[in-house]
């Protein structure tokens, strides 16, 4: 979970009872998480190449100080720009989710236009290879964190339907 939480989410402050509270999350926090997820899709790896149990306070501090994953070689430049803008350390400098969707649509439209038969050049081959790699990498993405959430949501739905 740590890599997907925006850096400012860990800058907890203490309340009157001297308890640390985590900053509330908002739409810009979600955009940060989407950026990390986009990187994960392009790489097929967990962020910071660590198992969930290996994430620690040290990683939180490094992310808070600006640590981000590096762009995967041969990632289309437009795609890399999208996810690096999403994980900007300053929430106000991140795009809105609507901008992200528009940029992705523009990329898809551009790719569709490029698929019209023509002389294939190296750039187009790299984009096709990248797309293929993304599809293959979906199989590698760990769903360990998603499964408990899904199960919990299903239980809540069943409880609600039964009137509990």
C-alpha positions as CSV (number, residue, x, y, z in Angstrom):
1,X,0.0,0.0,0.0
2,X,2.8,2.4,0.8
3,X,3.9,3.2,-2.7
4,X,0.3,4.1,-3.8
5,X,-0.3,6.6,-1.0
6,X,0.6,10.2,-1.8
7,X,3.6,11.6,0.1
8,X,1.6,14.2,1.9
9,X,-0.7,11.4,3.2
10,X,2.1,10.4,5.5
11,X,2.7,13.9,6.9
12,X,0.5,13.2,10.0
13,X,-0.1,15.8,12.5
14,X,-1.0,15.3,16.1
15,X,-4.4,16.3,17.5
16,X,-5.2,17.6,21.0
17,X,-4.9,14.1,22.5
18,X,-1.4,13.8,21.0
19,X,-2.5,11.1,18.6
20,X,-1.1,11.1,15.1
21,X,-3.7,11.5,12.4
22,X,-3.1,10.9,8.7
23,X,-4.0,13.7,6.3
24,X,-7.3,13.2,4.6
25,X,-7.2,12.0,1.0
26,X,-9.0,13.6,-1.9
27,X,-9.2,13.4,-5.7
28,X,-5.6,14.6,-6.1
29,X,-4.5,11.7,-3.8
30,X,-6.3,9.3,-6.1
31,X,-4.5,10.7,-9.2
32,X,-1.2,10.1,-7.4
33,X,-2.2,6.5,-6.9
34,X,-3.3,6.2,-10.5
35,X,0.2,7.4,-11.6
36,X,1.9,4.7,-9.6
37,X,-0.6,2.1,-11.0
38,X,0.2,3.2,-14.5
39,X,3.9,2.7,-13.8
40,X,3.2,-0.7,-12.5
41,X,1.2,-1.6,-15.6
42,X,4.2,-0.6,-17.8
43,X,6.7,-2.4,-15.7
44,X,4.8,-5.5,-14.6
45,X,6.5,-5.1,-11.2
46,X,5.5,-3.9,-7.8
47,X,6.7,-0.4,-7.1
48,X,10.2,-0.2,-5.7
49,X,10.5,-3.9,-6.6
50,X,9.6,-5.0,-3.1
51,X,7.2,-7.4,-1.5
52,X,4.4,-5.9,0.5
53,X,6.0,-7.0,3.8
54,X,9.2,-5.2,2.8
55,X,7.7,-1.7,2.7
56,X,8.7,0.2,5.8
57,X,9.1,3.7,7.4
58,X,12.3,4.2,5.4
59,X,10.4,3.9,2.1
60,X,7.8,6.3,3.4
61,X,10.5,8.9,4.2
62,X,12.2,8.4,0.8
63,X,8.9,8.8,-1.1
64,X,8.1,11.9,1.0
65,X,11.4,13.3,-0.1
66,X,10.7,12.8,-3.8
67,X,11.7,9.2,-4.5
68,X,9.8,7.8,-7.5
69,X,10.3,4.9,-9.8
70,X,12.3,5.4,-13.0
71,X,10.6,5.3,-16.4
72,X,10.8,1.9,-18.0
73,X,12.9,1.9,-21.2
74,X,10.8,2.0,-24.4
75,X,7.8,3.3,-22.6
76,X,6.0,5.7,-24.9
77,X,7.0,9.2,-24.0
78,X,3.3,10.4,-23.7
79,X,2.4,7.6,-21.3
80,X,5.5,8.2,-19.1
81,X,4.6,11.9,-19.0
82,X,1.1,11.1,-17.8
83,X,2.1,9.0,-14.9
84,X,5.0,11.2,-13.8
85,X,2.7,14.2,-13.8
86,X,0.2,12.1,-11.7
87,X,2.7,11.3,-9.0
88,X,4.0,14.9,-8.6
89,X,4.8,15.6,-5.0
90,X,2.7,18.7,-4.9
91,X,-1.0,17.8,-5.2
92,X,-1.9,21.1,-6.9
93,X,0.5,20.4,-9.7
94,X,-1.1,17.0,-10.5
95,X,-3.6,16.8,-13.3
96,X,-7.3,16.1,-12.7
97,X,-8.6,12.6,-13.5
98,X,-10.4,14.2,-16.4
99,X,-7.2,15.5,-17.9
100,X,-5.6,12.0,-17.4
101,X,-8.5,10.4,-19.3
102,X,-8.3,13.0,-22.1
103,X,-4.6,12.4,-22.5
104,X,-5.1,8.6,-22.6
105,X,-7.8,9.0,-25.2
106,X,-5.5,11.3,-27.3
107,X,-2.8,8.6,-27.1
108,X,-5.2,5.9,-28.2
109,X,-6.5,8.0,-31.0
110,X,-3.0,8.8,-32.1
111,X,-2.1,5.1,-32.0
112,X,-5.2,4.2,-34.0
113,X,-4.2,6.7,-36.7
114,X,-0.6,5.2,-36.7
115,X,-2.1,1.8,-37.3
116,X,-3.2,2.8,-40.8
117,X,-1.0,0.7,-43.1
118,X,2.1,2.6,-44.0
119,X,5.8,2.1,-44.0
120,X,6.5,0.8,-40.5
121,X,9.3,2.6,-38.8
122,X,11.2,1.8,-35.6
123,X,9.1,4.1,-33.4
124,X,5.8,2.3,-34.4
125,X,7.5,-1.1,-33.7
126,X,8.5,0.1,-30.3
127,X,4.9,1.3,-29.5
128,X,3.5,-2.1,-30.6
129,X,6.1,-3.9,-28.5
130,X,5.2,-1.7,-25.5
131,X,1.5,-2.4,-25.9
132,X,2.2,-6.1,-26.2
133,X,4.3,-5.9,-23.0
134,X,1.6,-4.1,-21.1
135,X,-0.9,-6.9,-22.0
136,X,1.6,-9.5,-20.9
137,X,2.4,-7.7,-17.7
138,X,-1.2,-7.8,-16.5
139,X,-0.6,-11.4,-15.7
140,X,2.3,-10.5,-13.5
141,X,0.5,-7.9,-11.3
142,X,-0.1,-9.1,-7.8
143,X,-3.7,-9.0,-6.7
144,X,-2.9,-9.8,-3.0
145,X,-4.0,-6.4,-1.9
146,X,-7.1,-6.3,-4.0
147,X,-8.5,-9.8,-3.0
148,X,-9.2,-8.9,0.7
149,X,-10.9,-5.7,-0.4
150,X,-13.1,-7.6,-2.9
151,X,-14.0,-10.3,-0.3
152,X,-14.8,-7.6,2.3
153,X,-17.0,-5.8,-0.2
154,X,-18.8,-9.0,-1.1
155,X,-19.4,-9.7,2.6
156,X,-20.8,-6.2,3.2
157,X,-23.1,-6.6,0.2
158,X,-24.4,-10.0,1.5
159,X,-24.9,-8.6,5.0
160,X,-26.8,-5.6,3.6
161,X,-29.0,-7.8,1.4
162,X,-29.8,-10.0,4.4
163,X,-30.7,-7.0,6.5
164,X,-27.8,-7.1,9.0
